[in-house]
Amino acid sequence: MQRYLFSRLIQSALLMVGVLVITFFMVRLTGDPARVMTPRDASPERVEAMREAMGFNDPLIVQFTRYMGGAARGDFGRSLHYRAPAMSLVIQRVPATIELTLAAMGFALLFAIPLGVFGGSRPGSIWDTLARGFGLLGQTVPNFWLALMLIVVFAVDLGWFPSFGRSGPISIVLPAVALGFFPLGQFVRLVRSATLEVRGEDYIRTAYSKGIEERAVLGRHVFRNVSITLVSIVGVQFGYMLGGSIYIESIFSWPGIGRMINEAVQARDFPLVQAIAVFSAGFVVVLNLLTDVAYALIDPRIRYED
């Protein structure tokens, strides 16, 4: 296990180096980076001043060395829009995004696990119908459309929830539902399919033959095996939700990373976009590493080959 963790740490470090390299060359693939970062009607003098200020006149190897050295210190330059260190601005927005993503994930799992387990253990029942229905809706309803409908119904018509901002626990309800509805459908389908597969195993039939209550069988045997599969998709989906929060945070004016990257792109604030991209990639890499470790904690029978 220790050798596996060490190898995964090395792989994660190499992956982050690759992310830094890709991020460095990303803006340069579009042509003149100084022209990209200035308004379209900017004068040649202003473009040249931007090129000089950002160091784009230096040889490419000098720019790359300076960039990698700054990245090693967590320095990605100053935001052109906010006039502050880019990475510091990103870190300030992280709590809001993680709070929203955790709430959305909690909402998805809260409904997906019982629906999937009961639906898979009772094929053809009302639980199974609900599970298949939510699985279909979650995969087909666009989250931005759902967000608008939630605002119209629950914020405008009924007035139950605020439609924008981060002003308290109640303000997170609508954005969490909008963001968590897609993973809800995916989790329901996954848990239902895994339950259908597990319920036919010999040890499940043996548990029922011993007279163990169905609730205990589902919780102790079925869900434990289903959770191994669920952990893998939860870790991946959490990373996707961080990226998918761009639309939701913009619609609900949620002060997180998603809304910031939208503002940074509109303002042509490349240092800030660069910092957000690197931070998000690093977060996903760490999340995937933790997901791999969680396998062994849930099921000790799992062994990794070096």
HELIX and SHEET records of a PDB file:
HELIX    1   1 GLN A    2  MET A   26  1                                  25    
HELIX    2   2 VAL A   27  THR A   30  5                                   4    
HELIX    3   3 PRO A   33  MET A   37  1                                   5    
HELIX    4   4 PRO A   44  MET A   54  1                                  11    
HELIX    5   5 LEU A   60  ALA A   72  1                                  13    
HELIX    6   6 ALA A   86  SER A  121  1                                  36    
HELIX    7   7 ILE A  126  THR A  140  1                                  15    
HELIX    8   8 ASN A  143  LEU A  150  1                                   8    
HELIX    9   9 ILE A  151  ASP A  157  3                                   7    
HELIX   10  10 PRO A  169  ILE A  172  5                                   4    
HELIX   11  11 VAL A  173  VAL A  198  1                                  26    
HELIX   12  12 ASP A  202  SER A  209  1                                   8    
HELIX   13  13 GLU A  214  VAL A  217  1                                   4    
HELIX   14  14 LEU A  218  VAL A  222  3                                   5    
HELIX   15  15 PHE A  223  ILE A  251  1                                  29    
HELIX   16  16 ILE A  257  GLN A  266  1                                  10    
HELIX   17  17 PHE A  270  ILE A  298  1                                  29    
END                                                                             
